[in-house]
Amino acid sequence: EVQKFFFPFAFIGFGIFTALFPFHTWVPDGHSSAPTAASMFLAGISMKLGGYGCLRMALLMPEAAQYYSWIIILLATIAIIYGAFATMMQTDLKYINAYSSVSHCGFVLLGIGMLTKTAITGAVIQMVSHGLMTALFFAVIGMIYQRTHTRMIDEMGGLLKKLPFIITVLFIVGFCSLGLPGLSGFVAEM
């Protein structure tokens, strides 16, 4: 009973930091208004601390985690779908990456909510994969912004000719984020 009482508070507290739906609304605005280095740190390291905290709470209070697992799974599924659809609606590169982070962190929470060894392993791999690819994504977006002075997709054109290396890296990271087989995003989400 003590676990059932304290678990929601601890899990939601850490969950807010890792974009738990519906407490995820700070992520897009936080990423878009932060400088490139801060966005890289926030997405690459800080959000993973929330995922780690959620994982530790699930392991420290297993009965409560089992009791609330259906809620965690439901909220994580909503975050995955909502984040994916919201990503498709964006025109600002930082907002695209931020909303995709909501979706990717949903996979982390889904793995934690499933409470199986395979799912938790997948959640940890997703945290590592997302940390690397999102930090690199924000670095590339910063490089593009430094050269074009815009993050809006409709104001860009022909960047592959002007910035071949940066745009190639952008596509590779995008494919990783998409979950293309052979890349870390696929391994984690599978």
ChimeraX commands (.cxc) that place a marker at each C-alpha (Angstrom):
marker #1 position 0.00,0.00,0.00 radius 0.5
marker #1 position 2.89,2.36,0.74 radius 0.5
marker #1 position 4.37,1.64,-2.68 radius 0.5
marker #1 position 1.02,2.28,-4.37 radius 0.5
marker #1 position 0.80,5.64,-2.62 radius 0.5
marker #1 position 4.35,6.92,-3.30 radius 0.5
marker #1 position 4.96,5.41,-6.75 radius 0.5
marker #1 position 2.71,7.79,-8.77 radius 0.5
marker #1 position 4.35,10.87,-7.24 radius 0.5
marker #1 position 7.89,9.65,-7.86 radius 0.5
marker #1 position 7.14,8.26,-11.32 radius 0.5
marker #1 position 5.31,11.39,-12.49 radius 0.5
marker #1 position 8.08,13.56,-11.06 radius 0.5
marker #1 position 10.71,11.76,-13.12 radius 0.5
marker #1 position 8.25,11.30,-15.98 radius 0.5
marker #1 position 7.81,15.05,-16.41 radius 0.5
marker #1 position 11.53,15.27,-17.06 radius 0.5
marker #1 position 11.35,12.55,-19.69 radius 0.5
marker #1 position 8.26,13.92,-21.51 radius 0.5
marker #1 position 5.54,11.77,-19.95 radius 0.5
marker #1 position 2.20,12.58,-21.59 radius 0.5
marker #1 position 0.38,14.93,-20.74 radius 0.5
marker #1 position 3.28,16.63,-18.92 radius 0.5
marker #1 position 5.40,16.86,-22.06 radius 0.5
marker #1 position 4.45,20.37,-23.17 radius 0.5
marker #1 position 7.68,21.93,-21.90 radius 0.5
marker #1 position 9.82,19.90,-24.32 radius 0.5
marker #1 position 9.13,21.68,-27.66 radius 0.5
marker #1 position 9.26,25.17,-26.20 radius 0.5
marker #1 position 12.31,24.37,-24.08 radius 0.5
marker #1 position 14.26,22.98,-27.02 radius 0.5
marker #1 position 13.27,25.68,-29.48 radius 0.5
marker #1 position 14.13,28.59,-27.20 radius 0.5
marker #1 position 17.40,27.16,-25.89 radius 0.5
marker #1 position 20.78,27.67,-27.56 radius 0.5
marker #1 position 22.14,24.72,-29.52 radius 0.5
marker #1 position 24.46,23.49,-26.76 radius 0.5
marker #1 position 21.67,23.64,-24.18 radius 0.5
marker #1 position 19.32,21.72,-26.49 radius 0.5
marker #1 position 22.00,19.08,-27.01 radius 0.5
marker #1 position 22.53,18.74,-23.26 radius 0.5
marker #1 position 18.82,18.70,-22.50 radius 0.5
marker #1 position 17.96,16.06,-25.09 radius 0.5
marker #1 position 21.16,14.06,-24.89 radius 0.5
marker #1 position 21.64,13.84,-21.15 radius 0.5
marker #1 position 19.04,15.54,-18.97 radius 0.5
marker #1 position 15.93,13.86,-20.39 radius 0.5
marker #1 position 17.64,10.50,-19.88 radius 0.5
marker #1 position 17.93,11.21,-16.17 radius 0.5
marker #1 position 14.14,11.30,-16.06 radius 0.5
marker #1 position 13.98,7.95,-17.86 radius 0.5
marker #1 position 16.55,6.49,-15.49 radius 0.5
marker #1 position 14.56,7.80,-12.52 radius 0.5
marker #1 position 11.38,6.19,-13.85 radius 0.5
marker #1 position 13.24,2.92,-14.33 radius 0.5
marker #1 position 14.65,3.04,-10.80 radius 0.5
marker #1 position 11.23,3.78,-9.32 radius 0.5
marker #1 position 9.78,0.80,-11.19 radius 0.5
marker #1 position 12.57,-1.42,-9.84 radius 0.5
marker #1 position 12.43,-0.04,-6.28 radius 0.5
marker #1 position 8.64,-0.37,-6.04 radius 0.5
marker #1 position 7.84,-3.43,-8.19 radius 0.5
marker #1 position 4.36,-4.12,-6.81 radius 0.5
marker #1 position 3.26,-0.54,-7.45 radius 0.5
marker #1 position 4.89,-0.57,-10.89 radius 0.5
marker #1 position 2.94,-3.72,-11.75 radius 0.5
marker #1 position -0.27,-2.18,-10.39 radius 0.5
marker #1 position 0.12,1.05,-12.42 radius 0.5
marker #1 position 1.73,-0.52,-15.50 radius 0.5
marker #1 position -1.41,-0.25,-17.62 radius 0.5
marker #1 position -1.52,3.52,-17.02 radius 0.5
marker #1 position 2.17,3.86,-17.91 radius 0.5
marker #1 position 1.64,1.84,-21.09 radius 0.5
marker #1 position -1.41,3.90,-22.06 radius 0.5
marker #1 position 0.34,7.25,-21.50 radius 0.5
marker #1 position 3.46,6.05,-23.32 radius 0.5
marker #1 position 1.40,4.89,-26.30 radius 0.5
marker #1 position -0.35,8.26,-26.47 radius 0.5
marker #1 position 3.04,10.03,-26.31 radius 0.5
marker #1 position 4.41,7.88,-29.14 radius 0.5
marker #1 position 1.46,8.54,-31.44 radius 0.5
marker #1 position 0.95,12.18,-30.46 radius 0.5
marker #1 position 4.66,12.95,-30.79 radius 0.5
marker #1 position 4.80,11.35,-34.24 radius 0.5
marker #1 position 1.78,13.25,-35.57 radius 0.5
marker #1 position 2.91,16.54,-34.00 radius 0.5
marker #1 position 6.34,16.07,-35.60 radius 0.5
marker #1 position 4.78,15.78,-39.04 radius 0.5
marker #1 position 2.97,19.11,-38.56 radius 0.5
marker #1 position 6.07,21.18,-37.75 radius 0.5
marker #1 position 8.06,23.45,-40.07 radius 0.5
marker #1 position 10.77,24.53,-37.61 radius 0.5
marker #1 position 13.70,22.09,-37.41 radius 0.5
marker #1 position 14.04,22.40,-33.62 radius 0.5
marker #1 position 10.32,21.76,-33.12 radius 0.5
marker #1 position 10.55,18.72,-35.39 radius 0.5
marker #1 position 13.34,17.28,-33.27 radius 0.5
marker #1 position 11.61,18.23,-30.00 radius 0.5
marker #1 position 8.31,16.54,-30.88 radius 0.5
marker #1 position 10.13,13.47,-32.15 radius 0.5
marker #1 position 11.83,13.39,-28.73 radius 0.5
marker #1 position 8.39,13.17,-27.11 radius 0.5
marker #1 position 7.67,10.15,-29.30 radius 0.5
marker #1 position 11.04,8.52,-28.63 radius 0.5
marker #1 position 10.77,9.06,-24.89 radius 0.5
marker #1 position 7.36,7.42,-25.14 radius 0.5
marker #1 position 9.17,4.27,-26.29 radius 0.5
marker #1 position 11.39,4.49,-23.21 radius 0.5
marker #1 position 8.36,4.74,-20.92 radius 0.5
marker #1 position 6.59,1.97,-22.82 radius 0.5
marker #1 position 9.54,-0.35,-22.20 radius 0.5
marker #1 position 9.56,0.55,-18.53 radius 0.5
marker #1 position 5.80,0.04,-18.29 radius 0.5
marker #1 position 5.98,-3.43,-19.85 radius 0.5
marker #1 position 8.19,-4.60,-16.95 radius 0.5
marker #1 position 9.90,-7.42,-18.84 radius 0.5
marker #1 position 13.63,-7.91,-19.20 radius 0.5
marker #1 position 13.49,-7.46,-22.97 radius 0.5
marker #1 position 11.35,-4.32,-22.76 radius 0.5
marker #1 position 13.56,-2.72,-20.11 radius 0.5
marker #1 position 16.66,-3.55,-22.16 radius 0.5
marker #1 position 14.98,-1.91,-25.15 radius 0.5
marker #1 position 14.17,1.15,-23.03 radius 0.5
marker #1 position 17.81,1.50,-21.99 radius 0.5
marker #1 position 19.00,1.07,-25.58 radius 0.5
marker #1 position 16.44,3.66,-26.67 radius 0.5
marker #1 position 17.77,6.11,-24.05 radius 0.5
marker #1 position 21.32,5.70,-25.35 radius 0.5
marker #1 position 20.25,5.83,-29.00 radius 0.5
marker #1 position 18.00,8.84,-28.51 radius 0.5
marker #1 position 20.64,10.65,-26.48 radius 0.5
marker #1 position 23.21,10.30,-29.24 radius 0.5
marker #1 position 20.99,10.91,-32.26 radius 0.5
marker #1 position 19.06,13.84,-30.77 radius 0.5
marker #1 position 22.20,15.62,-29.57 radius 0.5
marker #1 position 23.69,15.18,-33.03 radius 0.5
marker #1 position 20.42,16.34,-34.59 radius 0.5
marker #1 position 20.50,19.56,-32.56 radius 0.5
marker #1 position 24.17,20.09,-33.43 radius 0.5
marker #1 position 23.37,19.79,-37.14 radius 0.5
marker #1 position 20.36,22.10,-36.78 radius 0.5
marker #1 position 22.66,24.62,-35.07 radius 0.5
marker #1 position 25.14,24.38,-37.94 radius 0.5
marker #1 position 22.38,24.87,-40.50 radius 0.5
marker #1 position 21.01,27.86,-38.57 radius 0.5
marker #1 position 24.47,29.40,-38.31 radius 0.5
marker #1 position 24.85,29.30,-42.09 radius 0.5
marker #1 position 21.27,30.06,-43.20 radius 0.5
marker #1 position 19.97,32.15,-40.25 radius 0.5
marker #1 position 16.68,30.24,-40.32 radius 0.5
marker #1 position 15.27,26.99,-38.94 radius 0.5
marker #1 position 12.12,27.10,-41.08 radius 0.5
marker #1 position 12.05,24.36,-43.71 radius 0.5
marker #1 position 10.06,26.39,-46.24 radius 0.5
marker #1 position 12.79,29.07,-46.26 radius 0.5
marker #1 position 15.48,26.55,-47.14 radius 0.5
marker #1 position 16.21,25.05,-50.49 radius 0.5
marker #1 position 19.16,23.52,-52.26 radius 0.5
marker #1 position 21.10,22.99,-49.05 radius 0.5
marker #1 position 22.61,19.74,-50.29 radius 0.5
marker #1 position 24.61,21.72,-52.85 radius 0.5
marker #1 position 25.65,24.41,-50.35 radius 0.5
marker #1 position 26.23,22.21,-47.28 radius 0.5
marker #1 position 26.78,18.64,-48.53 radius 0.5
marker #1 position 28.44,17.21,-45.41 radius 0.5
marker #1 position 26.03,18.76,-42.91 radius 0.5
marker #1 position 22.94,17.73,-44.88 radius 0.5
marker #1 position 24.32,14.19,-45.33 radius 0.5
marker #1 position 24.74,13.93,-41.55 radius 0.5
marker #1 position 21.22,15.36,-41.14 radius 0.5
marker #1 position 19.82,12.59,-43.36 radius 0.5
marker #1 position 21.75,9.84,-41.56 radius 0.5
marker #1 position 20.55,11.07,-38.17 radius 0.5
marker #1 position 17.03,11.43,-39.59 radius 0.5
marker #1 position 17.09,7.82,-40.76 radius 0.5
marker #1 position 18.28,6.75,-37.31 radius 0.5
marker #1 position 15.43,8.72,-35.73 radius 0.5
marker #1 position 13.01,7.17,-38.21 radius 0.5
marker #1 position 14.07,3.71,-37.07 radius 0.5
marker #1 position 15.65,2.53,-40.32 radius 0.5
marker #1 position 16.89,-1.08,-39.98 radius 0.5
marker #1 position 20.58,-1.31,-39.23 radius 0.5
marker #1 position 20.66,1.86,-37.17 radius 0.5
marker #1 position 20.31,2.27,-33.40 radius 0.5
marker #1 position 16.78,3.70,-33.58 radius 0.5
marker #1 position 15.55,0.47,-35.15 radius 0.5
marker #1 position 17.29,-1.76,-32.63 radius 0.5
marker #1 position 15.85,0.13,-29.67 radius 0.5
marker #1 position 12.30,0.42,-30.96 radius 0.5
marker #1 position 12.18,-3.17,-32.12 radius 0.5
marker link #1:1,2 radius 0.2
marker link #1:2,3 radius 0.2
marker link #1:3,4 radius 0.2
marker link #1:4,5 radius 0.2
marker link #1:5,6 radius 0.2
marker link #1:6,7 radius 0.2
marker link #1:7,8 radius 0.2
marker link #1:8,9 radius 0.2
marker link #1:9,10 radius 0.2
marker link #1:10,11 radius 0.2
marker link #1:11,12 radius 0.2
marker link #1:12,13 radius 0.2
marker link #1:13,14 radius 0.2
marker link #1:14,15 radius 0.2
marker link #1:15,16 radius 0.2
marker link #1:16,17 radius 0.2
marker link #1:17,18 radius 0.2
marker link #1:18,19 radius 0.2
marker link #1:19,20 radius 0.2
marker link #1:20,21 radius 0.2
marker link #1:21,22 radius 0.2
marker link #1:22,23 radius 0.2
marker link #1:23,24 radius 0.2
marker link #1:24,25 radius 0.2
marker link #1:25,26 radius 0.2
marker link #1:26,27 radius 0.2
marker link #1:27,28 radius 0.2
marker link #1:28,29 radius 0.2
marker link #1:29,30 radius 0.2
marker link #1:30,31 radius 0.2
marker link #1:31,32 radius 0.2
marker link #1:32,33 radius 0.2
marker link #1:33,34 radius 0.2
marker link #1:34,35 radius 0.2
marker link #1:35,36 radius 0.2
marker link #1:36,37 radius 0.2
marker link #1:37,38 radius 0.2
marker link #1:38,39 radius 0.2
marker link #1:39,40 radius 0.2
marker link #1:40,41 radius 0.2
marker link #1:41,42 radius 0.2
marker link #1:42,43 radius 0.2
marker link #1:43,44 radius 0.2
marker link #1:44,45 radius 0.2
marker link #1:45,46 radius 0.2
marker link #1:46,47 radius 0.2
marker link #1:47,48 radius 0.2
marker link #1:48,49 radius 0.2
marker link #1:49,50 radius 0.2
marker link #1:50,51 radius 0.2
marker link #1:51,52 radius 0.2
marker link #1:52,53 radius 0.2
marker link #1:53,54 radius 0.2
marker link #1:54,55 radius 0.2
marker link #1:55,56 radius 0.2
marker link #1:56,57 radius 0.2
marker link #1:57,58 radius 0.2
marker link #1:58,59 radius 0.2
marker link #1:59,60 radius 0.2
marker link #1:60,61 radius 0.2
marker link #1:61,62 radius 0.2
marker link #1:62,63 radius 0.2
marker link #1:63,64 radius 0.2
marker link #1:64,65 radius 0.2
marker link #1:65,66 radius 0.2
marker link #1:66,67 radius 0.2
marker link #1:67,68 radius 0.2
marker link #1:68,69 radius 0.2
marker link #1:69,70 radius 0.2
marker link #1:70,71 radius 0.2
marker link #1:71,72 radius 0.2
marker link #1:72,73 radius 0.2
marker link #1:73,74 radius 0.2
marker link #1:74,75 radius 0.2
marker link #1:75,76 radius 0.2
marker link #1:76,77 radius 0.2
marker link #1:77,78 radius 0.2
marker link #1:78,79 radius 0.2
marker link #1:79,80 radius 0.2
marker link #1:80,81 radius 0.2
marker link #1:81,82 radius 0.2
marker link #1:82,83 radius 0.2
marker link #1:83,84 radius 0.2
marker link #1:84,85 radius 0.2
marker link #1:85,86 radius 0.2
marker link #1:86,87 radius 0.2
marker link #1:87,88 radius 0.2
marker link #1:88,89 radius 0.2
marker link #1:89,90 radius 0.2
marker link #1:90,91 radius 0.2
marker link #1:91,92 radius 0.2
marker link #1:92,93 radius 0.2
marker link #1:93,94 radius 0.2
marker link #1:94,95 radius 0.2
marker link #1:95,96 radius 0.2
marker link #1:96,97 radius 0.2
marker link #1:97,98 radius 0.2
marker link #1:98,99 radius 0.2
marker link #1:99,100 radius 0.2
marker link #1:100,101 radius 0.2
marker link #1:101,102 radius 0.2
marker link #1:102,103 radius 0.2
marker link #1:103,104 radius 0.2
marker link #1:104,105 radius 0.2
marker link #1:105,106 radius 0.2
marker link #1:106,107 radius 0.2
marker link #1:107,108 radius 0.2
marker link #1:108,109 radius 0.2
marker link #1:109,110 radius 0.2
marker link #1:110,111 radius 0.2
marker link #1:111,112 radius 0.2
marker link #1:112,113 radius 0.2
marker link #1:113,114 radius 0.2
marker link #1:114,115 radius 0.2
marker link #1:115,116 radius 0.2
marker link #1:116,117 radius 0.2
marker link #1:117,118 radius 0.2
marker link #1:118,119 radius 0.2
marker link #1:119,120 radius 0.2
marker link #1:120,121 radius 0.2
marker link #1:121,122 radius 0.2
marker link #1:122,123 radius 0.2
marker link #1:123,124 radius 0.2
marker link #1:124,125 radius 0.2
marker link #1:125,126 radius 0.2
marker link #1:126,127 radius 0.2
marker link #1:127,128 radius 0.2
marker link #1:128,129 radius 0.2
marker link #1:129,130 radius 0.2
marker link #1:130,131 radius 0.2
marker link #1:131,132 radius 0.2
marker link #1:132,133 radius 0.2
marker link #1:133,134 radius 0.2
marker link #1:134,135 radius 0.2
marker link #1:135,136 radius 0.2
marker link #1:136,137 radius 0.2
marker link #1:137,138 radius 0.2
marker link #1:138,139 radius 0.2
marker link #1:139,140 radius 0.2
marker link #1:140,141 radius 0.2
marker link #1:141,142 radius 0.2
marker link #1:142,143 radius 0.2
marker link #1:143,144 radius 0.2
marker link #1:144,145 radius 0.2
marker link #1:145,146 radius 0.2
marker link #1:146,147 radius 0.2
marker link #1:147,148 radius 0.2
marker link #1:148,149 radius 0.2
marker link #1:149,150 radius 0.2
marker link #1:150,151 radius 0.2
marker link #1:151,152 radius 0.2
marker link #1:152,153 radius 0.2
marker link #1:153,154 radius 0.2
marker link #1:154,155 radius 0.2
marker link #1:155,156 radius 0.2
marker link #1:156,157 radius 0.2
marker link #1:157,158 radius 0.2
marker link #1:158,159 radius 0.2
marker link #1:159,160 radius 0.2
marker link #1:160,161 radius 0.2
marker link #1:161,162 radius 0.2
marker link #1:162,163 radius 0.2
marker link #1:163,164 radius 0.2
marker link #1:164,165 radius 0.2
marker link #1:165,166 radius 0.2
marker link #1:166,167 radius 0.2
marker link #1:167,168 radius 0.2
marker link #1:168,169 radius 0.2
marker link #1:169,170 radius 0.2
marker link #1:170,171 radius 0.2
marker link #1:171,172 radius 0.2
marker link #1:172,173 radius 0.2
marker link #1:173,174 radius 0.2
marker link #1:174,175 radius 0.2
marker link #1:175,176 radius 0.2
marker link #1:176,177 radius 0.2
marker link #1:177,178 radius 0.2
marker link #1:178,179 radius 0.2
marker link #1:179,180 radius 0.2
marker link #1:180,181 radius 0.2
marker link #1:181,182 radius 0.2
marker link #1:182,183 radius 0.2
marker link #1:183,184 radius 0.2
marker link #1:184,185 radius 0.2
marker link #1:185,186 radius 0.2
marker link #1:186,187 radius 0.2
marker link #1:187,188 radius 0.2
marker link #1:188,189 radius 0.2
marker link #1:189,190 radius 0.2
view
